[in-house]
């Protein structure tokens, strides 16, 4: 039966909220951006309302909160069930309906005019049971990934923040620091290389892919599912490959969730170029897996983020970074850490690739099931 979206859904806008201590997830337009102590919504669909992730679709089960970059969607469950609605909205590529001059924007008035042809509720449930099997596997992998990331963080903090590294019982300390460790400026052991500047004409079909600050997770980590085709010029040092470390040096958020934080580039083709809002960080002495922990698992990224300047858009330069001091362990201890953490990171990469394959299989089924080309029995 054909319905207008206004007959199936209602929307409310999220509210500005800052992360704090708590267990309730806060969703922005590109996923969880932090946690808080209070929940405002439960079992709803979130749409990205504005910006790069305008039109994104997430189904949030359980209690949650959401920022003002989102639209919280409520379903009329007598006509459409939530999980089916989630798959339906993903199929619509809502970003294509966005307006706005400066940046993409989805409004309730735009959404209300859209139409869809949906089956009865019992058929919806059969379709969602098939698609949910893929999502359950993906979520199981995501849980494993979160546990592995926590293992890597705990290992770094145990050795290099709490100083309970191998042999710490016999280590000598001077002024509260292990003997042989050194306080050093970042510019003395790290090379900072800025990405390519580009124009709208460069974001076009080409053999290369442009990575941006949207590829970095709030408070550290790499986001795999965001990239744009790139046909512009670049220099060789602006290319990145598996294992390279990148940092965001631009941030649209005044609470500095991204700027100064790093992510490790996952496996992929060697045609990935970083944009001017990113820097590639490299060191001859210290491995990128250690450097990523140094920035994200200590207080270092927060210290760097506080150096960012700007009114509406925050920015950093290489000079902002080079003078920042950090505490470095001896190279041999760093090597022991890299040997320990490498299998963890490699397993994370494999689970992420597995999720990519599951997502592709699900997305091939999705339009065929939703259109009725693949028949299901209620």
C-alpha positions as a Markdown table, in Angstrom:
| # | Residue | x | y | z |
|---|---|---|---|---|
| 1 | Unk | 0.0 | 0.0 | 0.0 |
| 2 | Unk | 1.2 | 3.5 | -0.8 |
| 3 | Unk | 1.7 | 6.0 | 2.0 |
| 4 | Unk | 3.1 | 9.4 | 2.4 |
| 5 | Unk | 5.9 | 9.6 | 4.9 |
| 6 | Unk | 3.7 | 11.9 | 7.0 |
| 7 | Unk | 1.3 | 9.0 | 7.5 |
| 8 | Unk | 4.0 | 6.7 | 8.7 |
| 9 | Unk | 6.4 | 8.9 | 10.7 |
| 10 | Unk | 6.7 | 11.9 | 12.9 |
| 11 | Unk | 9.9 | 13.7 | 13.8 |
| 12 | Unk | 11.5 | 15.8 | 16.6 |
| 13 | Unk | 14.8 | 17.5 | 16.5 |
| 14 | Unk | 17.6 | 16.5 | 18.8 |
| 15 | Unk | 19.1 | 19.0 | 21.3 |
| 16 | Unk | 22.6 | 20.3 | 21.8 |
| 17 | Unk | 24.2 | 18.1 | 24.5 |
| 18 | Unk | 27.8 | 17.7 | 25.7 |
| 19 | Unk | 29.2 | 14.3 | 26.7 |
| 20 | Unk | 29.7 | 13.6 | 30.4 |
| 21 | Unk | 30.2 | 10.6 | 32.7 |
| 22 | Unk | 27.5 | 8.1 | 32.2 |
| 23 | Unk | 26.4 | 5.0 | 30.3 |
| 24 | Unk | 23.7 | 6.5 | 28.0 |
| 25 | Unk | 25.0 | 6.9 | 24.4 |
| 26 | Unk | 24.7 | 10.2 | 22.7 |
| 27 | Unk | 24.1 | 9.9 | 18.9 |
| 28 | Unk | 25.2 | 12.5 | 16.4 |
| 29 | Unk | 24.6 | 12.2 | 12.7 |
| 30 | Unk | 27.5 | 9.7 | 12.2 |
| 31 | Unk | 27.0 | 7.5 | 15.3 |
| 32 | Unk | 27.9 | 7.6 | 19.0 |
| 33 | Unk | 29.8 | 10.7 | 19.9 |
| 34 | Unk | 30.0 | 10.1 | 23.7 |
| 35 | Unk | 27.9 | 9.2 | 26.7 |
| 36 | Unk | 25.8 | 11.0 | 29.3 |
| 37 | Unk | 23.9 | 10.3 | 32.5 |
| 38 | Unk | 20.4 | 11.0 | 31.1 |
| 39 | Unk | 18.2 | 9.5 | 28.4 |
| 40 | Unk | 15.6 | 11.3 | 26.4 |
| 41 | Unk | 14.6 | 8.7 | 23.8 |
| 42 | Unk | 14.1 | 5.0 | 23.5 |
| 43 | Unk | 13.9 | 2.6 | 20.5 |
| 44 | Unk | 13.8 | 5.2 | 17.7 |
| 45 | Unk | 15.3 | 5.9 | 14.3 |
| 46 | Unk | 17.8 | 8.7 | 14.0 |
| 47 | Unk | 18.3 | 10.6 | 10.8 |
| 48 | Unk | 21.3 | 12.9 | 10.1 |
| 49 | Unk | 19.8 | 16.3 | 9.7 |
| 50 | Unk | 22.6 | 18.5 | 8.5 |
| 51 | Unk | 26.2 | 18.4 | 7.3 |
| 52 | Unk | 28.3 | 15.7 | 5.7 |
| 53 | Unk | 26.2 | 12.9 | 7.2 |
| 54 | Unk | 22.9 | 14.5 | 6.3 |
| 55 | Unk | 20.4 | 11.7 | 5.5 |
| 56 | Unk | 22.2 | 9.0 | 7.4 |
| 57 | Unk | 19.9 | 6.5 | 9.1 |
| 58 | Unk | 20.5 | 4.6 | 12.4 |
| 59 | Unk | 18.2 | 2.5 | 14.4 |
| 60 | Unk | 18.8 | 3.0 | 18.1 |
| 61 | Unk | 17.5 | 0.3 | 20.4 |
| 62 | Unk | 17.3 | 1.0 | 24.1 |
| 63 | Unk | 17.7 | 4.3 | 25.9 |
| 64 | Unk | 19.7 | 7.1 | 24.2 |
| 65 | Unk | 20.2 | 10.8 | 23.7 |
| 66 | Unk | 20.8 | 12.7 | 20.5 |
| 67 | Unk | 22.4 | 16.0 | 19.3 |
| 68 | Unk | 20.8 | 18.8 | 17.4 |
| 69 | Unk | 22.4 | 17.4 | 14.2 |
| 70 | Unk | 19.7 | 14.7 | 14.2 |
| 71 | Unk | 16.0 | 14.1 | 13.6 |
| 72 | Unk | 14.4 | 11.5 | 15.9 |
| 73 | Unk | 11.9 | 9.4 | 14.0 |
| 74 | Unk | 8.8 | 7.8 | 15.5 |
| 75 | Unk | 6.9 | 5.2 | 13.6 |
| 76 | Unk | 3.2 | 4.5 | 13.5 |
| 77 | Unk | 3.6 | 0.8 | 14.3 |
| 78 | Unk | 0.1 | -0.2 | 13.2 |
| 79 | Unk | 1.4 | 0.5 | 9.6 |
| 80 | Unk | 5.2 | 0.0 | 9.7 |
| 81 | Unk | 7.5 | -1.7 | 12.2 |
| 82 | Unk | 10.7 | 0.1 | 13.3 |
| 83 | Unk | 13.3 | -2.3 | 11.9 |
| 84 | Unk | 11.5 | -2.4 | 8.5 |
| 85 | Unk | 11.3 | 1.4 | 8.6 |
| 86 | Unk | 15.1 | 1.5 | 9.2 |
| 87 | Unk | 15.8 | -0.6 | 6.1 |
| 88 | Unk | 13.3 | 1.4 | 4.1 |
| 89 | Unk | 14.8 | 4.7 | 5.0 |
| 90 | Unk | 18.3 | 3.5 | 4.2 |
| 91 | Unk | 17.2 | 2.5 | 0.7 |
| 92 | Unk | 15.9 | 6.0 | 0.0 |
| 93 | Unk | 19.4 | 7.7 | 0.1 |
| 94 | Unk | 17.8 | 10.7 | 1.8 |
| 95 | Unk | 20.8 | 12.9 | 1.2 |
| 96 | Unk | 19.6 | 13.2 | -2.4 |
| 97 | Unk | 16.6 | 15.1 | -1.1 |
| 98 | Unk | 18.6 | 17.5 | 1.0 |
| 99 | Unk | 18.4 | 21.3 | 0.5 |
| 100 | Unk | 20.6 | 24.1 | 1.8 |
| 101 | Unk | 23.0 | 26.4 | 0.2 |
| 102 | Unk | 26.1 | 26.3 | 2.5 |
| 103 | Unk | 25.7 | 22.7 | 3.5 |
| 104 | Unk | 23.1 | 19.8 | 3.0 |
| 105 | Unk | 20.0 | 20.0 | 5.2 |
| 106 | Unk | 17.0 | 17.6 | 5.6 |
| 107 | Unk | 13.8 | 19.2 | 7.0 |
| 108 | Unk | 10.6 | 17.7 | 8.2 |
| 109 | Unk | 8.7 | 19.4 | 5.4 |
| 110 | Unk | 10.9 | 17.6 | 2.8 |
| 111 | Unk | 10.4 | 14.3 | 4.5 |
| 112 | Unk | 6.6 | 14.6 | 4.8 |
| 113 | Unk | 6.2 | 14.9 | 1.0 |
| 114 | Unk | 8.0 | 11.6 | 0.2 |
| 115 | Unk | 6.0 | 8.5 | -0.5 |
| 116 | Unk | 6.6 | 4.7 | -0.3 |
| 117 | Unk | 4.9 | 1.4 | -1.2 |
| 118 | Unk | 5.1 | -1.0 | 1.7 |
| 119 | Unk | 3.7 | -4.5 | 2.4 |
| 120 | Unk | 1.6 | -5.5 | 5.4 |
| 121 | Unk | 3.1 | -5.8 | 8.8 |
| 122 | Unk | 3.5 | -9.6 | 8.8 |
| 123 | Unk | 5.4 | -9.4 | 5.5 |
| 124 | Unk | 7.6 | -6.6 | 6.9 |
| 125 | Unk | 8.5 | -8.8 | 9.8 |
| 126 | Unk | 9.6 | -11.7 | 7.5 |
| 127 | Unk | 11.8 | -9.3 | 5.5 |
| 128 | Unk | 13.4 | -7.8 | 8.5 |
| 129 | Unk | 14.2 | -11.2 | 10.0 |
| 130 | Unk | 16.3 | -12.0 | 6.9 |
| 131 | Unk | 18.1 | -8.7 | 6.9 |
| 132 | Unk | 18.5 | -8.6 | 10.7 |
| 133 | Unk | 20.5 | -11.9 | 10.5 |
| 134 | Unk | 23.2 | -10.0 | 8.7 |
| 135 | Unk | 23.1 | -7.1 | 11.1 |
| 136 | Unk | 23.3 | -9.4 | 14.1 |
| 137 | Unk | 26.5 | -10.9 | 12.7 |
| 138 | Unk | 27.8 | -7.3 | 12.1 |
| 139 | Unk | 26.9 | -6.3 | 15.6 |
| 140 | Unk | 28.7 | -9.3 | 17.1 |
| 141 | Unk | 31.8 | -8.3 | 15.2 |
| 142 | Unk | 31.4 | -4.8 | 16.4 |
| 143 | Unk | 31.3 | -6.0 | 20.0 |
| 144 | Unk | 34.5 | -7.9 | 19.5 |
| 145 | Unk | 36.1 | -4.9 | 18.0 |
| 146 | Unk | 35.1 | -2.7 | 21.0 |
| 147 | Unk | 36.6 | -5.3 | 23.3 |
| 148 | Unk | 39.8 | -5.5 | 21.3 |
| 149 | Unk | 40.1 | -1.7 | 21.3 |
| 150 | Unk | 39.6 | -1.6 | 25.0 |
| 151 | Unk | 42.4 | -4.3 | 25.4 |
| 152 | Unk | 44.8 | -2.1 | 23.4 |
| 153 | Unk | 43.8 | 1.0 | 25.4 |
| 154 | Unk | 44.3 | -0.9 | 28.7 |
| 155 | Unk | 47.6 | -2.2 | 27.7 |
| 156 | Unk | 48.9 | 1.2 | 26.7 |
| 157 | Unk | 47.7 | 2.8 | 29.9 |
| 158 | Unk | 49.1 | 0.0 | 32.1 |
| 159 | Unk | 52.6 | 0.3 | 30.6 |
| 160 | Unk | 52.9 | 4.0 | 29.8 |
| 161 | Unk | 50.5 | 5.9 | 32.0 |
| 162 | Unk | 50.5 | 3.8 | 35.2 |
| 163 | Unk | 54.2 | 2.7 | 34.6 |
| 164 | Unk | 53.4 | -1.0 | 35.2 |
| 165 | Unk | 55.5 | -2.1 | 32.2 |
| 166 | Unk | 57.5 | -5.3 | 32.1 |
| 167 | Unk | 60.2 | -5.1 | 34.7 |
| 168 | Unk | 58.8 | -2.1 | 36.5 |
| 169 | Unk | 59.3 | -3.8 | 39.8 |
| 170 | Unk | 63.1 | -3.4 | 39.4 |
| 171 | Unk | 63.1 | 0.0 | 37.6 |
| 172 | Unk | 64.7 | 3.0 | 39.1 |
| 173 | Unk | 62.6 | 6.2 | 39.3 |
| 174 | Unk | 63.8 | 9.9 | 39.2 |
| 175 | Unk | 61.3 | 12.7 | 40.0 |
| 176 | Unk | 58.4 | 10.2 | 39.7 |
| 177 | Unk | 59.5 | 9.0 | 36.2 |
| 178 | Unk | 61.2 | 5.8 | 35.2 |
| 179 | Unk | 64.9 | 6.2 | 34.6 |
| 180 | Unk | 65.7 | 6.2 | 30.9 |
| 181 | Unk | 62.5 | 7.7 | 29.8 |
| 182 | Unk | 62.6 | 11.2 | 28.3 |
| 183 | Unk | 60.5 | 14.3 | 27.9 |
| 184 | Unk | 60.7 | 15.4 | 24.3 |
| 185 | Unk | 59.0 | 17.8 | 21.8 |
| 186 | Unk | 56.9 | 16.1 | 19.2 |
| 187 | Unk | 58.7 | 17.9 | 16.4 |
| 188 | Unk | 62.0 | 16.2 | 17.5 |
| 189 | Unk | 60.8 | 12.7 | 16.6 |
| 190 | Unk | 57.6 | 13.0 | 14.4 |
| 191 | Unk | 57.3 | 14.3 | 10.9 |
| 192 | Unk | 54.0 | 16.2 | 10.1 |
| 193 | Unk | 52.8 | 16.2 | 6.5 |
| 194 | Unk | 49.6 | 18.1 | 5.6 |
| 195 | Unk | 47.1 | 16.8 | 3.1 |
| 196 | Unk | 46.1 | 18.3 | -0.2 |
| 197 | Unk | 44.0 | 21.4 | -0.7 |
| 198 | Unk | 41.1 | 20.9 | -3.1 |
| 199 | Unk | 38.1 | 22.5 | -4.8 |
| 200 | Unk | 34.6 | 21.3 | -5.7 |
| 201 | Unk | 35.8 | 20.5 | -9.2 |
| 202 | Unk | 38.3 | 18.0 | -7.8 |
| 203 | Unk | 35.6 | 15.9 | -6.1 |
| 204 | Unk | 34.7 | 13.9 | -9.2 |
| 205 | Unk | 35.1 | 10.4 | -10.6 |
| 206 | Unk | 38.7 | 9.5 | -10.6 |
| 207 | Unk | 41.1 | 6.7 | -9.7 |
| 208 | Unk | 41.8 | 8.2 | -6.3 |
| 209 | Unk | 39.9 | 8.5 | -3.0 |
| 210 | Unk | 40.0 | 11.5 | -0.8 |
| 211 | Unk | 40.0 | 11.0 | 3.0 |
| 212 | Unk | 38.8 | 13.9 | 5.2 |
| 213 | Unk | 38.2 | 14.7 | 8.9 |
| 214 | Unk | 34.9 | 12.7 | 8.5 |
| 215 | Unk | 37.1 | 9.6 | 8.5 |
| 216 | Unk | 38.1 | 10.2 | 12.1 |
| 217 | Unk | 36.0 | 9.2 | 15.0 |
| 218 | Unk | 35.4 | 11.6 | 17.9 |
| 219 | Unk | 38.2 | 11.1 | 20.5 |
| 220 | Unk | 40.2 | 8.8 | 18.1 |
| 221 | Unk | 39.8 | 6.0 | 15.6 |
| 222 | Unk | 39.3 | 5.6 | 11.9 |
| 223 | Unk | 35.9 | 5.5 | 10.2 |
| 224 | Unk | 36.0 | 3.3 | 7.1 |
| 225 | Unk | 32.7 | 4.0 | 5.4 |
| 226 | Unk | 33.3 | 7.6 | 4.4 |
| 227 | Unk | 35.3 | 8.7 | 1.3 |
| 228 | Unk | 34.9 | 10.7 | -1.9 |
| 229 | Unk | 36.3 | 10.2 | -5.4 |
| 230 | Unk | 39.1 | 12.5 | -6.1 |
| 231 | Unk | 40.5 | 13.6 | -9.5 |
| 232 | Unk | 42.7 | 16.5 | -8.5 |
| 233 | Unk | 46.5 | 16.9 | -8.1 |
| 234 | Unk | 48.5 | 15.7 | -5.1 |
| 235 | Unk | 52.0 | 15.1 | -3.9 |
| 236 | Unk | 53.3 | 11.6 | -3.1 |
| 237 | Unk | 53.6 | 12.3 | 0.6 |
| 238 | Unk | 49.9 | 13.0 | 0.7 |
| 239 | Unk | 49.1 | 9.4 | -0.1 |
| 240 | Unk | 48.4 | 7.0 | 2.8 |
| 241 | Unk | 48.4 | 3.2 | 3.1 |
| 242 | Unk | 47.7 | 0.6 | 5.7 |
| 243 | Unk | 49.2 | 1.4 | 9.1 |
| 244 | Unk | 49.8 | 5.1 | 8.4 |
| 245 | Unk | 48.7 | 7.5 | 11.2 |
| 246 | Unk | 46.5 | 10.5 | 10.4 |
| 247 | Unk | 45.3 | 13.4 | 12.6 |
| 248 | Unk | 42.5 | 15.9 | 12.2 |
| 249 | Unk | 43.8 | 19.5 | 12.3 |
| 250 | Unk | 40.3 | 21.0 | 11.7 |
| 251 | Unk | 37.1 | 20.7 | 13.8 |
| 252 | Unk | 33.6 | 22.1 | 13.2 |
| 253 | Unk | 32.7 | 21.3 | 16.8 |
| 254 | Unk | 33.6 | 23.8 | 19.6 |
| 255 | Unk | 33.9 | 21.0 | 22.1 |
| 256 | Unk | 37.0 | 19.7 | 20.2 |
| 257 | Unk | 35.9 | 16.1 | 19.7 |
| 258 | Unk | 38.0 | 15.4 | 16.6 |
| 259 | Unk | 40.8 | 17.9 | 16.4 |
| 260 | Unk | 44.2 | 16.6 | 17.7 |
| 261 | Unk | 43.0 | 13.0 | 17.7 |
| 262 | Unk | 44.4 | 10.2 | 15.5 |
| 263 | Unk | 43.4 | 7.1 | 13.6 |
| 264 | Unk | 45.3 | 4.3 | 12.0 |
| 265 | Unk | 44.6 | 3.8 | 8.2 |
| 266 | Unk | 43.1 | 0.3 | 7.7 |
| 267 | Unk | 44.0 | -2.0 | 4.8 |
| 268 | Unk | 42.9 | -0.9 | 1.4 |
| 269 | Unk | 44.1 | 0.3 | -2.0 |
| 270 | Unk | 47.0 | 2.6 | -2.2 |
| 271 | Unk | 45.0 | 5.3 | -3.9 |
| 272 | Unk | 43.9 | 7.1 | -0.8 |
| 273 | Unk | 44.8 | 10.8 | -0.5 |
| 274 | Unk | 44.5 | 12.9 | 2.7 |
| 275 | Unk | 42.8 | 16.3 | 2.4 |
| 276 | Unk | 44.1 | 19.6 | 3.9 |
| 277 | Unk | 42.1 | 19.1 | 7.1 |
| 278 | Unk | 44.4 | 16.1 | 7.9 |
| 279 | Unk | 48.0 | 15.5 | 8.7 |
| 280 | Unk | 50.0 | 12.3 | 8.2 |
| 281 | Unk | 52.3 | 11.6 | 11.2 |
| 282 | Unk | 55.4 | 9.4 | 10.9 |
| 283 | Unk | 58.5 | 8.6 | 13.0 |
| 284 | Unk | 61.7 | 6.8 | 12.2 |
| 285 | Unk | 62.0 | 5.5 | 15.8 |
| 286 | Unk | 58.4 | 4.9 | 17.0 |
| 287 | Unk | 55.8 | 2.8 | 15.3 |
| 288 | Unk | 52.4 | 4.3 | 14.3 |
| 289 | Unk | 50.6 | 1.8 | 16.5 |
| 290 | Unk | 52.4 | 3.2 | 19.5 |
| 291 | Unk | 52.0 | 6.8 | 18.4 |
| 292 | Unk | 48.2 | 6.2 | 18.1 |
| 293 | Unk | 48.1 | 5.1 | 21.7 |
| 294 | Unk | 50.3 | 8.0 | 22.8 |
| 295 | Unk | 47.8 | 10.5 | 21.3 |
| 296 | Unk | 44.5 | 8.9 | 22.1 |
| 297 | Unk | 45.1 | 6.9 | 25.3 |
| 298 | Unk | 47.0 | 9.6 | 27.3 |
| 299 | Unk | 46.0 | 13.2 | 27.7 |
| 300 | Unk | 48.1 | 14.3 | 24.8 |
| 301 | Unk | 45.4 | 14.8 | 22.2 |
| 302 | Unk | 43.4 | 16.8 | 24.6 |
| 303 | Unk | 46.4 | 19.1 | 25.3 |
| 304 | Unk | 46.9 | 19.5 | 21.5 |
| 305 | Unk | 43.2 | 20.2 | 21.0 |
| 306 | Unk | 43.3 | 23.1 | 23.4 |
| 307 | Unk | 45.9 | 24.8 | 21.2 |
| 308 | Unk | 43.4 | 25.0 | 18.3 |
| 309 | Unk | 42.2 | 28.4 | 17.4 |
| 310 | Unk | 39.3 | 29.8 | 15.4 |
| 311 | Unk | 35.8 | 31.2 | 15.9 |
| 312 | Unk | 33.5 | 28.9 | 13.9 |
| 313 | Unk | 36.1 | 26.4 | 12.7 |
| 314 | Unk | 39.0 | 25.3 | 14.9 |
| 315 | Unk | 42.4 | 24.7 | 13.3 |
| 316 | Unk | 45.9 | 23.5 | 14.1 |
| 317 | Unk | 49.2 | 24.0 | 12.2 |
| 318 | Unk | 52.4 | 21.9 | 12.3 |
| 319 | Unk | 53.9 | 24.7 | 14.4 |
| 320 | Unk | 51.1 | 24.2 | 17.0 |
| 321 | Unk | 52.1 | 20.5 | 17.2 |
| 322 | Unk | 55.9 | 20.5 | 17.0 |
| 323 | Unk | 56.5 | 22.3 | 20.4 |
| 324 | Unk | 54.2 | 20.1 | 22.4 |
| 325 | Unk | 56.1 | 17.9 | 24.9 |
| 326 | Unk | 55.4 | 14.2 | 25.7 |
| 327 | Unk | 57.0 | 11.5 | 27.7 |
| 328 | Unk | 58.6 | 8.7 | 25.7 |
| 329 | Unk | 59.7 | 5.3 | 26.9 |
| 330 | Unk | 62.9 | 3.6 | 25.7 |
| 331 | Unk | 62.7 | 2.3 | 22.1 |
| 332 | Unk | 63.0 | -1.4 | 23.2 |
| 333 | Unk | 60.0 | -1.1 | 25.5 |
| 334 | Unk | 58.0 | 0.6 | 22.7 |
| 335 | Unk | 58.9 | -2.4 | 20.5 |
| 336 | Unk | 57.6 | -4.8 | 23.1 |
| 337 | Unk | 54.3 | -2.9 | 23.2 |
| 338 | Unk | 54.1 | -2.9 | 19.4 |
| 339 | Unk | 54.6 | -6.7 | 19.3 |
| 340 | Unk | 51.8 | -7.1 | 21.8 |
| 341 | Unk | 49.3 | -4.7 | 20.2 |
| 342 | Unk | 49.9 | -5.6 | 16.5 |
| 343 | Unk | 47.9 | -8.9 | 16.7 |
| 344 | Unk | 45.0 | -7.0 | 18.3 |
| 345 | Unk | 45.0 | -4.3 | 15.6 |
| 346 | Unk | 45.3 | -6.9 | 12.8 |
| 347 | Unk | 42.3 | -8.8 | 14.2 |
| 348 | Unk | 40.3 | -5.6 | 14.3 |
| 349 | Unk | 41.1 | -5.0 | 10.7 |
| 350 | Unk | 40.0 | -8.6 | 9.8 |
| 351 | Unk | 36.7 | -8.1 | 11.6 |
| 352 | Unk | 36.1 | -4.8 | 9.9 |
| 353 | Unk | 36.7 | -6.4 | 6.5 |
| 354 | Unk | 34.3 | -9.2 | 7.5 |
| 355 | Unk | 31.7 | -6.6 | 8.3 |
| 356 | Unk | 32.3 | -4.9 | 5.0 |
| 357 | Unk | 31.5 | -8.2 | 3.2 |
| 358 | Unk | 28.4 | -8.8 | 5.3 |
| 359 | Unk | 27.2 | -5.2 | 4.6 |
| 360 | Unk | 27.7 | -5.7 | 0.9 |
| 361 | Unk | 25.7 | -8.9 | 0.9 |
| 362 | Unk | 22.9 | -7.4 | 3.0 |
| 363 | Unk | 22.8 | -4.3 | 0.7 |
| 364 | Unk | 22.5 | -6.5 | -2.4 |
| 365 | Unk | 19.5 | -8.2 | -0.8 |
| 366 | Unk | 17.9 | -5.1 | 0.6 |
| 367 | Unk | 16.4 | -3.5 | -2.6 |
| 368 | Unk | 15.2 | -6.9 | -4.0 |
| 369 | Unk | 13.4 | -7.8 | -0.7 |
| 370 | Unk | 11.9 | -4.3 | -0.3 |
| 371 | Unk | 10.7 | -4.2 | -3.9 |
| 372 | Unk | 9.1 | -7.6 | -3.8 |
| 373 | Unk | 11.5 | -9.1 | -6.5 |
| 374 | Unk | 12.4 | -11.7 | -3.9 |
| 375 | Unk | 9.2 | -13.1 | -2.5 |
| 376 | Unk | 8.9 | -13.9 | 1.1 |
| 377 | Unk | 6.1 | -15.8 | 2.8 |
| 378 | Unk | 4.5 | -14.3 | 5.9 |
